[in-house]
Amino acid sequence: MKRNIRFAGSGGQGVILTSVLLAKAYGLGKGFNISQTQSYGPEARGGACKAELVVSDKDIDYMKVEQADIFVAFNQAGYDNYIDKTKSDALILVNETLITIVEEEKKYSTTARKIFRIAATEIADEIGNPTAMNIVMLGALTFLLDNLERSDVLREIEKSFDEKNITTNIAAFEQGYQYLEGLRTAAFVPEKGRNKVMVCVTTQKSCERLIKYGRELIGDTSGEISIIHIANKQFKMLDETTEETLDYLYESALKYGTNLMVIRSDNTVQAMANLVASNGISIIVLGETKKEQQEPHLISDLREAIGSRAQLIILPSN
């Protein structure tokens, strides 16, 4: 297996970072040989920028990309500059918010090229992080690559952003992935009225906002909502504070027309995945927590466990 991948856009769009994240996911996650190179104009922002990635299961004898078999264009200039240096049977992914294809579509309509469009800039704006356009593109590209695991890319994203930015960047990745998977909805606002929502709460009173949000997702009465708290089996008794909080959340659940269910399990991810499978859950709602308080890789492990069966929404903390 050998792939020549080229990213093209402008400085400040995250062209290089995207290629580095993909290189790490392939190299560290799958064990492929990697060559990653980049070039950009003298301008700090706005100038031409490209990054190239060679991925192979054998030794790499030439580190640069001449004719790309995968081409990812972030803007019109990037597309125009490198479309003619792309193979006739290439996979092409474009940010259609900034790219208009006219003559090229006609020119390449008789070839084996596959052109995929995603409104990446628009999606990033909807999420509330315009600078995450490149991560939206990365999510879409990950869906198109059949020899790359989504969990490997997510782990690299989690390691590359600080606590303040990790939630929206993971959301950007998921929106890009789901857009091409055919499951894309407006950012953090799934279509109302046909959802089975599972809200996972901790022993924090602030989790009432999760219950309220989950209730809003199901619209009127045609959807279903479940409120779940997963407790570790080793805890035999609840302390006074925890008991008070769970009572509060139970009353909150009743206020929004549902019940709070407590499940004991030593494997939080597996417990959630089992509930998704057995109850046909379509959306899981979690609250953002401090990184040091989370189980290691809980979010990425949960995404891997549920696959495409359910959408995972992480609400930022207040």
Secondary structure, DSSP 8 states (H G I E B T S, - for coil): -EEEEEEEEETTS-HHHHHHHHHHIIIIIS--EEEEEEEE-SSSSSSEEEEEEEEESS--S--S-SSEEEEEESSHHHHHHHGGGEEEEEEEEEETTT---SHHHHHTTTSS-EEEEE-HHHHHHHHT-GGGHHHHHHHHHHHH-TTS-HHHHHHHHHHHS-HHHHHHHHHHHHHHHHHHHT---BTTB--TTS-EEEEE--S-GGGHHHHHHHHHHTTTTTSEEEEEEEE-TT--S--HHHHHHHHHHHHHHHHTT--EEEEE-S-HHHHHHHHHHHHT--EEEEE---GGGS-TTHHHHHHHHHTTSSEEEEE---
